Amino acid sequence: MTEQADVIVVGGGLSGLVAATEIADAGKRVIVVDQEGEQSLGGQAFWSFGGLFLVDSPEQRRLGIKDSFDLAMQDWLGSAGFDRDEDFWPRKWAEAYVAFAAGEKRDWLRAMGHRIFPVVGWAERGGYDAMGHGNSVPRFHVTWGTGPGIVEPFERRAREAAKGGRLVFKFRHRVDALSITDGTVDRVSGAILAPDSVERGKSSSRTIVGEFALKAQAVIVASGGIGGNHDLVRTNWPKRLGDPPKFMISGVPEHVDGRMIGITEKTGARLINRDRMWHYVEGIQNWSPIWPRHGIRILPGPSSMWFDATGMRLPAPLFPGSDTLGQLKYIMSTGYDYSWFILTQAIIKKEFALSGSEQNPDLTGKSWRMTLRRATNKGAPAPVEAFKSHGVDFIVRDRIEDLVAAMNKLAGNDLLKLEHIRMQIEARDREIANPYVKDAQVMNIHNARRYIGDKLIRTASPHRILDPEKGPLIAVKLNILTRKTLGGFETDLDSRVFGAEGSVIPGLYAVGEAAGFGGGGVHGYRSLEGTFLGGCLFSGRNAGRAAAKAVG
């Protein structure tokens, strides 16, 4: 007999867990299906830095940051650049999400035990005009406990619901088809995969040991994006960003493959903005990889000098931390798919952080003692120093001559000319002598240090790159790192999916990355950061509550 529930959720990541717990709390029975094992519960959110976009929070106000819904909405629209007919619902989602971030989001999470690190980060700073891309103020709130800390409240709620019989987990169940009866999506079917205790994130077995079918009044697709499938990334790569990179590394495990997106589309679901995507340009190859082509993103402060593959400094305002897709577009326009940071030990100590829960044991482990060492240690945080010592993309030398020679050797060419690199660094260094300058990046450094959070833990004191007392010199080869799908299934504010003809498909919902984090692309073309986890929370909550009401 086909097992039945009120709602089926496909995917045990953050958006799926949020949806499932809302359904269970409403007294309905829900089945959560996931092709991975129980050890992967929480999906990509587990691996994240745990950043959340909040507006006018107590943390901001304590640091003297003046934020508001109007300012946040201005920043969101300036970054999104909505310009298509199909942006109607994404824009509705954007307005609703910013209101959520400025309203009940923090208190809702806090009631479940979620806590926030007190120093607010300043991501995607832009550098254009007031109506352009970027956050006007710091809004990146790091979860105390990073990714696991944002997953924990919902995993706890889900397990409690499972004990009460309202929620059933079906791990190692791979959905291969959705079925429609009388116009309503009401059934999922697929393959049961062999049990596999492989470590979280590693590629698991695809051996089939059985089949399954499940029936419900509604199905919520929470299956994530395409970042682990480089072929699909290249297929959807937009011409506005140049040709797709020949070499990329992966910010997500291999099972983030987009299979379920194609399966859902076959039911008639309308997929929009598939050419909108979010990939990082500060990717480094993991010296101790977990998944294939495993890469980590550097979260840089504003001081590293950034050069393209030919040795030209990136133009203003494409400084570290300013405009991810602007940097990606520029880098790909050079004809090469990599770039370089040149910095000092003083900069790496103060400014380098690595994205990912496993790269931040102090924050992830909720250790105040370890976290305080970031400000007092002689070196950079231990994971950063480990990459500096073992990472294939890091070069450390005392002299600029030796550094540039090693950079050319690592790249396998002679594109970098010593005198050209030296000239650009020395010109920048001459600007350091005064607090008033014309070098836009140095202006940006001074602006960053006006914010107490950056001055304390994220921005080094301005100094000459070639000052031997601040050395040694460090070069980092930066790769394109796949990460997020910004487009997805078009949904209304209840996360109900539209069909190709423009009508809602009864019984079908989509959340998280599969829905472009809401509406089929709530971010538009660019993200303000801290908004991916938030999109999972908001879309999952909306879908869970709406589906619970709809099933009666």
N, C-alpha and C positions, 0 to 999 in steps of 0.2 A: 504494500500500500504506500502511496505517496504521503510523506509526512507533511503536515499543514501547520501554518501559523497565521497570525494576523498580518504580519509584515516580515519580509525577508530583506536583510541588508547584505549587499555583496561588497565585502571588504572590511577588514578589522583594523583599519587605520584610525586616526583621530576623528575624522568626520563620521565614519561609520559607527564608532563607539558612542559619539555624542548622540547621533540619531537613535541608536538602539537603546541607550539609557533613557532618553526622553519617552520613547514608546513604552518601555517597560514600566517606567514611573507612572504612566497614564493607565496602567493596569492591563495593557495588551501583551500578547505573546509575540516574541520576535526571535527569528533565527538569524545569526550572523555567520556568513559563509566566507571562508578565506582559503586561498590555495596554499598559503604557507602554514607552518606549524604554530602551535601555541606560543612558542618562544618569540615569535615576530609580532605579537599583539601590540598595537599602537603604531605600526607601520613607520612611515618616514618621520613622523613627529618625534619618535623616540630618539632619532639620530640628530635632531635639530639643536640649535643653540637656545631655543625656547623663547625667542624674541616675540613680543606682542606690541602691536600698535594701539596705544591708548591716548586719549585726548583730554587735557586739563585734569590730569591725575594728581592725587596727593603727592606722589613722588616728584612730579614736575614742579608743583607749586613750592615744595620744600627747597628745591634747587633754584628758585627764582625764575622758572620758565613760565612765560605767559602764553597759554594756548587757548584755543576756542574751537567750537564746531565750525564757525565761519572760516577761520584760518586753515583748519585741516581740510575742509571741503575745497577751498581754493587750491591748496597744494595737491589734493587728490585729482581734481579736474585738470590742473596744469600738467600733471604727470600722465594721466590716462589718455588725454588727447582724443576722446571719443569723437569719431568722425564718420561712422557708418550707420546705415539704416538699422542693422542688427544690434547696434549699441543701445537700443531703447531699454531693454531689460538690464543689461550690465550697468547702465547709469542709475536705474532705479535701485539696484543692489548697492551701488556705491554710496548713494545718499543714505540708504537704510543702514549700511555697515558703519559709516562714519558716525551716524547718530548712536549706534550701538557702542562704538568705541568711546564716545564722549559721554555715554550714559551708563547703562547697567552692566556692561561687560565685566569691569573690574570687580564689582560687588558680587556678581553672579559667581565668578570664579573663586573669590575669596571665601564665600560661604561654603565652598567645597574643600577648603584648606589650602588653596593655591596662594603662594606668596611671591613677591617681586623683589629682586635685588635693588637696593635704594638708589644707585646711580643710573640715570637714564642715558642711553646711548643715542648718538646722532648719526643715523644712517642716511644714505642717499641725500646729500646736502645740496645737490643741484649746483647753482652758480650762474644761472641765467637771470631773467627778471622775475619779479614777484609772482607773475602768473605762469611761469615756466615750471619745469620739472624740479622736484626736490622737496624735502622737509624744511620749512622755515625755522623750525625749532626741534630740539631733541624729542623724539617720541618712542624710541626703541627700548621697551621695558623687558629686561631679561628675567625669565622665570627663575626663581630660586630653586635649583634642581634641574635646570635646563630642560631638554626635551622630555626626559622621564618625569620631570616634575609637572609638566602639562598633561601628560598621559595618565598619570597616577589617579587623579580624582575620578576619571571616567572609567578606567579599568576597574577601580574599586567598586564603583556603582554597578558596572556590568557584572562583576562576579557576585555581588550581593543579589542582583536580579536573577542570576543563574541558580543560586542556591534556593531562591524562592520559586523557581520553575517558570518564571516569566521570560527568561532569555536562554537560548540554547546556542552554544558555539559549535560550528561544523568546520574544524580545521582540516587542512589537506583536502578540501573539496574545491575543485576548479570548475567554475561555471563556464560552459561552452555554448549555452543558448538561453535566450529568454523566450517565453511563449505567450501568445495572446489568445484569450478566449472572449468572444463577443466584444472585441474592441478593447479589452482591458488586459494589461500585462499582469499575469497572475501565477507565473510558474518559472522556475529556473531549473536547469538540468545540466549535467556535466559528468566529469570524471572524479573518482576518488583516487587520490595519489597515495603512494606508499608512505608509511610513516618515516619521518626523517628528523633526527635530533641534531642536525647540523646547527652550528652557531648562528645566532641572529645575524642576518645580513648576507651570509654566505649563500651561494647558489644551492638550491635543494633539488632532490630527485624529482624527475617528471615521470617516473614509472607508474603506470595505471594499474590499480588493483580492483577496481569496481566502477559502478555507475551510480548516480543518484538523481532524484527528482524531488523538488520541494514545491509546495503550492501555498499561495497566500493571496490576500486581497490587494496587496501593494508590494512593489519591489523598489528598494532604494539602491542605486548604483553609487558606490563609494570606493571605487577601484583605483584611484590615483591617476598618474599621468604617463608620460612616455620617456622620461629621462634616462632610463636604462637601456633603451632601444635606439642606438645611434643611427641605424638605418632610417627609422621613422622620424627622428629628429631632422636628419638631412632632407628627407622627403618633404617635410613641412617648413623647412628653413625659408624665411622670407628674403626676397631679392633686396629689400631695403637695407639688409644687414650684410650685403655682399654674398660671395660664394660661401657655402658651408665649410667649416674647418676640415682639413684632411686628418688632423689629429685632435681628438678630444678625450678628456677623461670624465669619469662618471661620479656625480655627487649623490647618486642613489644606487641601490642594489639592482642586480640584473633582472629581478622579477617585476620591476617597474617598467613594464614592456608595452603598455597600451592595448593589450589584447581585448580587455573588456570594453574599451571605447569602440572598437570595431564591431564587437558583438552587439552592443547596444544600438549602434547606428543602423544595424541591419533590421531592427524592429521599426524603423522609420523615424527614430529620434533625430532631431535637428542639431548638428554639430556646427558651431560657428567660431569664427576667429581662430581657426586652427593654425594660422601663421603667426600668431602672437605667442611668444615664448620668452623665458627668462633664464639666461645662462650667464655664469660668472666668468670674469676674465682674469681673476687672481687665483687660478687653480694650480695646486701643486700635487705632484704624484705622491701618494701615500707610501712611505718607506716600509710600513707594516700593514699591507692591504687586507681588508676583510672581504670585499666583493671584487669582481673583475674590473680592471681599469679604475680602481678606487682612487678618487681625488678628494682633496680637502681645499676649502676656500680660506685664503688669508682674509681676515677682517682688519684692514689696515687703518692706521691713523693717517693724518694728512701730510706727513713730512717726507716720505720716500720719493725720490725722483723717479719718474716713470718714462721709459724710453721704448720706442717701437723696435722691431727687429733690425731696422737699418741704423739705429742709433739716434733717431730724432726724438726729442722730448715731446711727449703728448701735449697738444695745445690746450690752452685754457678753455673751459673750466674742467677739463678731464683729469682732475687730480684724484688721488686715492680717496675712495668713499664718496664720490660726487655723483656720477651718472653711469651706472653699469652698462646700459645698452648704448649710450653714446660712446663709451670706451670700446665696446664690442664692435660697433659700426666702424669706428676709426681704425682699429687694429686690423679688421678684415680688409679694409681699403688699401692696406699697405702691400697686400699680396702674400702676407705671412699670417700664420695663426698663433703666434706667440708674441710676448713682449717681455720687458725687463723692469724690475725694481733695482735701483742702486740706493743703498742706505748705509747707516753706521750701526755699530753695536748699541749706541745710546738710543737710537730710534727703535731698533727691534726690541730692546728691553721694555720700552714704555708703550709702544704703539702696536705691536703685532699680537693679535689674538687669532685663534683658529676656530672656524665654525665647526660645530658638532659637539654633542654631549660627551663623546669619548675623549675629545681633545681638551676638555675643561674639567678635570677631576675635582677641582676645588669647588666650582659652582655646582656641578652635578652631584657631588657628594655632600653639598650643603655644609662645607667646612669654612667657617669664618677665619680660622687660623691660616689655612692654606690660601684663602682668597686675599688676605691682607699682605701675604708675601709678594703679591704682584707689585705692590708699591715699594717694598723694602728690599727685595732680592737684588743682588748685584747683576744677575743675568736676567734673561727673558724667562717667562713661565716655562716649566720643565718640558711640556710638549713642544713648544716652539724651539727650545734649545736642542731637543731630540731631532727635529727636522733639520735644523741648521747643521747638525753633526752627521746625520744619516741620509737626509733627503737628496735625491739626485738632482734637484733643481736649485740647490743652494751652493754658492761659492763664497768662500771667506779668504780674504787676502789683506795684507798690510798696505800694499802699494797699488795705486790705480793702474799702473802698467801691467802688473801681474793679474789684476782683476779682469781687465778687458781681454787679455790674452786667454784667460781661462773661460770667459764667456763665449768667445769665438770657438774655442775647442768644444765646449758643451753643445753649441748650436751646430757644429759641423760646417762652419763657413767662416768667411773673414769680413762679414758685413760691418762689424763695428770698428770704427777707426779711432784709435787712441786719442789723437789730438782733438777730434771733433767732440768726443765724450768729455774730455778734460775741459775744453773751452766752455761747454754748456754748464758743467758743474761749477767751474770757477766764477762764471758770470752770476750764477745763482748765489754762490757763497758771498760775493761782494755785497749783495742786498741785505745780508744778515746784520751788518754793522749798525743799521738804523731801525727804529721802530716804525718808520714810514718808508714805504718802498713802492716800486712799480711792478715787481714780479708778483703776478696774481696768486701763485701758489704760496708765496711767503705771506701775502696778505691773508690768505685763507688760514694759515697756521696761526697768525696773530688773532684772527677772529675766533678760531677754535679755542684758544687759551683764555678768551674772555669768559667762556663757559666753565664753571668750576668743575663739572664732571670730567670734561676733557683735560683740564689743567692737572687734575689729580692723577688720573689713571690712563689717559688715552692720547696725550699730545706731548711730545718731548720738547724741552726748552729749545728755542731756535739756535742752531749752531751750524758751523761750516761742515759740509760733507767731508771735506779733505782735511779737517782738523785731526791730527794723529791722536790727540788725547781722547777723542770720541770714538776711535776705531776699535776693532778693525773694520775695514770696508766689507760690505756684504752685497752680493748680487743674487737675485732670485729670478729664475726663468718662469714666467707665468703662462699657463696653458688655459684653453677654453674648457670650462667645467659645466657639463650639462646639469640642469636642475629642474625647472618648473615649466609646466604647460599653462599658459595664461588663458587660452581659449578653452571651450568645452561645450557641453550640452546646454542649449538655451532653456532657461527655467524662469518661472515667475517667482514671486517672493515667498511662495510656499515650497519652492524647490521642485515643483511639478514640471516635467519635461514637455517641451513643445515638439510636435511632429513637423514633418516637412511642409505640410499644408497650412501651418500656423495655428493649429488647434492643440490643446493639451492632450497628451496621450494618457488616458485613464490608467491609474495604477502605477505609473512610472515616475520616479523621482531621481534626481542626481545631485550629489553634494561634493564638496571638496574640490580637488584638482580636476576631477572628471567633469565638473560643471564650471570650470574656469574660476573656482572659488566663489561662484555665485553668478547666476544669470547667463553664463556662457562667456564670462570675461570681465569680472568686476574691476580688474586693474586697468583695462584698456591696454595701452602699449607698454606701460612702465609701472613698476611697483615702487611704493614708498618704504618697503621692507617692514618686517614685523606683521605683515598682513596675510601671509600664507596660512599660518596656524590660525589666525583670527578668522579667516575665510572658512576654514574647516569647522571651527567652532560655531560660527553664525549660520552657515548653510546647513550643517548637521542638526543644529537645534531647530531651525525653521522646518526642516523636512520631518524630523521626528515628531514634532508637535502637530504638524499638519496631517501627517499620515495617521497618527493616532486618532485624530478627530474623524478623518475620512472613513476609517474602517468601522466606525460605529461601536 
